[in-house]
Amino acid sequence: MPLQQKITLKKLYHYFLIAVKGKETEFTSGSIRKAIFMLSIPMILEMMMESIFAIVDIAYVSQVSVNAVATIGLTESVVTLVYAIAIGLSMAATAVVARRIGEKDEHGASQTAVQAIFLGIMVAIIIGIVGLVYSREILSLMGGSVDLIDEGHGYTKLLIGGNITIVLLFLINAIFRGAGDASIAMWTLILSNGLNIILDPIFIFGWGPVPEFGVMGAAIATNIGRGSAVIFQLYILFRGGSRIRLYTSNLVLRLKIMINLIRVSMGGIAQFLIGTSSWVFLMRLMAEFGSEALAGYTIAIRVMMFTFMPAWGMSNAAATLVGQNLGAEKPDRAEKSVWITGKYNAIFMASISILYLVFAEGIIGLFTNVSSVIENGALCLQVVAAGYVFYAYGMVVTQAFNGAGDTRTPTKINFIAFWLIQLPFAYLVSLYFDWGAFGVFMAITLAEVLLSVMAVIWFRKGQWKQTVV
């Protein structure tokens, strides 16, 4: 028994090294569990790095003021809304690139990557202009107080104005994932968020010749860190370190490919517009209960992202496996990959839910000593974590639809769960029945559980296997 365990651990360590180095590139044959492991490890590490930065970022900003934390919550809810276009495009890029790789058409995958980047740049320019001109108005529209707007509008202006670094970072990483180059996406995010973590305290609190910028310093650090990572991504694409190789001759508009990307992305755009507009509404609703409740909610969301990101990492692995295996005309293998990934994700999320249910106050207390903020944040953690096992399957199955290029089905599910259920329920119980913030948290759990159940039912019908991209 000890010898067998030793061999197993040695093999797992060997697979881990192969995964982070990106040496495994064939995911349409062989062991499905091994393929999930090889794709999930770098994607989980990538997402964990993102969530670690989110935690560190909020820890630094929480030392500035309650308004600073609330500013980040309000700004990011809007940023997520306007990024829905870029996120939808990223989903399309992953689906189409994965399908071309599965078809052994690497040239077609490279052409798709170029058109996706062109579209991302156009989207980012439009969003950036809005952020630079209307930062104060954005915070005011979201219910920010006069003091909050005066203190935080610089953060909003720089974060939204410099959004091209974030848009391209996630878009190009989506291209890498679709190609099966998950390790490159991982190292890119490690570079980005590593720089962010180092630069955050320097620009927030001031150091040496760098003045103290307060909450605006967090936006400066983000733009520098993610901008550096985008330069690294482009270097990899043009140098040839990925299965996707770009040449200067590729830098031309190809309308047929671009139109196909737009067509596939429309469902993804609608999908995320529904989900993120719901989040914006909930954030606006939380503002009704004061800055302390809003700050507690914002901290709790950042903490939950620490666990959601690794779970999304496994879900992204499922999307890549579905896309590539459909391209290789192996739909049964694609479906089996989803169920196995869902089981692993559920085990992970169940263990995390127990941690949050038991230690919620202590976890929120790591970021603030304001009792009302801790109370609201802990309540949010406990209520939302109660549905974590459902979320686990919902994430994987939703990403499986997207990986197949079927972005319309998750859009329908999101519409029912978020707009028809979550928003009316949150408004009714929090304000009309006077449940306050607890009503908002209950609405989140109810909607996510419903979404997961509907996603599994629709997935079992199998219509996603006939999606053409």
PyMOL commands that set and color helices and strands:
alter all, ss='L'
color gray80, all
select helices_A, chain A and resi 2-21+32-61+66-82+84-102+106-133+135-141+146-161+164-178+182-205+216-239+248-250+255-289+291-327+331-364+371-385+388-404+408-432+437-461+463-466
alter helices_A, ss='H'
color red, helices_A
deselect
rebuild
show_as cartoon
